[in-house]
């Protein structure tokens, strides 16, 4: 999976498609945003397993994708 250098979100999923942003419609996570494979929960299509909760990604924004902490100046121009 290729990742955008400014984000922990992958640019492409394992199926070779761009990930999509969706809202959960389950009783346990109503309206919760997630990013995933466009084939997720699609009848007749296999999906690669890409599934990320957006709020978990936002909480981890102080840590870069490779696990190193970023300084407060990293986001300033």
N, C-alpha and C positions, 0 to 999 in steps of 0.2 A: 504494500500500500504506500503510495506517495502521499506525503503530508505537506501542506502549505507551510512555508517557513515561519509565518507569523501566527500560526494556529496549530492546535493539537488535532484539529479535524483533518481527516484524510481527504485528498483531492479526488481520489478514485476509490471505489470499493473493490473487493476481490472479484467481482463479476465484470469489472472493466467499465462500470458506469459511474456517473457522478452521484454521490450520496444526496439524499433528499431530507428536508426538514418536515416533520409531521407532528401532529398532536395525538397523544394517547386518548383512546376512547374507552379504556378499561375502568371498571369500578374502583380498582385499587390505585390508579394513577390518572384520574380524569383531567384532561387538558394539559398534561405534562408534555413538554416539548422533547423530542428526540431526533437524532440524525441517524439515518441508516441506509442500507441498500434499498434501491427503488423496488426490488423484487420482494422485500419483506412483506409477509402476510398477503401475498398475491397468489391466487389459486392457479395452479398449473405451472408455476415458475419456481425454480430453485433459487435460494438466496445464499449469499456468501457468509452471512453471520455478522456483518457490520451492524452494530446497534450501540449508540451512545446517548445517554441522557444529557441534555444540554445543561441543566443546572449543575450536574456533577463536573462538567468541563469548566463552567464558570467559577466554581469553588476552587478549582485547582489552577487558576490562572497565575498564581504566584510561582508555580513550578513549570518549567519548560517541558516540552514533550520528551526530552531525553532524561528527565528526572533531576536536572540541575536547577537550583533556585536562581531566579532572575533578580537583578537589582531594581530599585524603584526608578532608576534613570533609563531603563531599557525601553520604556514606552514613550519617552519624551523625545521631541525632535530638537 
